[in-house]
């Protein structure tokens, strides 16, 4: 993949995760969402810190303390390791394209 906006299917039945880089202490992935959200029954509780940026679209991330963060194109957020969160909304009308950097 030479361009982050290449190879985006018109029908994204499932969220799409493309690993772009993996090294000892870092992993970078492109995520494509369209109306997807995390399961309501659980929280993401990751071993690594995650930095995300929305390249296109919009999303809402909710933390277990009730804090909500609205992300629009260009918005970025750092989620500390073990900070419980979930994606509660992504735009249903267009793809939300994320770049996620996971690091220790």
N, C-alpha and C positions, 0 to 999 in steps of 0.2 A: 504494500500500500504506500503510494508516494504522496497522497493527498488525503487529509482527514475527512474530506467531503466526498471522496470516491467510494463506490461500492455500497451505496445506501439503498437497500431494497424499498420498493414502494409499499409493500405489505410487511410490516414488522410484527408478525404474530407474537413472537417472544422478544424480550429485550435482547439486544445483541452486544456481546462483549468481545472486543478484538484486542488481544495482548500485542502491544507494539514493541516494548522493551522489557527485558528481565535481566537483572544483575543481582549481585549478592544482597544488597540492601535496598533495592528499588524495583518497582514494577510499574509500568505505565500502560494504561489501556484506554481505548476509545469505547464509549458506551453509547448505544443508540436506543432511545426510549420513545414511545409514542402512546401516551395514555397509560403507561405502566406505573405501577406503584409497588412498594414492598408489601409482602403479606401482612395483614393486620394483626396476625397472631404472634409476631415476634419482632425483635430488634436486631439490627446489625451490631455486633460487638466484635470489632476487629482487633487483631494483634498489632497491626501497623497503623501509623498515622496516615491519613488520606487527605490530599489536597485535590479539590475538584474545581474545574472551571466549566461553565456552560458556554459552548461555542455557538450554539443555535438553539432556539426554543426557550422553554421555561420549566421550572420545577419548584417544588416545595419540599424541604427536608425538615422533619420534625424530630426533636430530641426527647428523650424519656422524661425530662423535666417540664415538657409542654412548650418549650421554645420552638418557634417556627421560623425558618429562614426562607424567604422568597428569592429565588435565583432567576435572573433574566440573562439574556445574551451578554457575555462579558463578565458576569458575576463569578466570583470565586470564593471558596470557603476551605478552611483547614479544620478537619475533624480529628481530634486527638485519639490515639489508640484507646480502646475500651470505652469511648464515649458513645453510649447507645443511641442509635438513630435509625430512621427509616425514611425512604422517599414516599411521601404521602400523595404526591400529584406530579404528573408531567403533562405537558400540553397534548391534548388529544388531536389537535388540528394540524400539527406539524411535528417533525422529528425533533426531539431534544438530543443534541449531540454533546456529550460530556468528554472531557479529558480528565482522567483520574490518575494521580501519582500516589502510589502507596510506598511508604518508606519507614525504615526503623531508625 
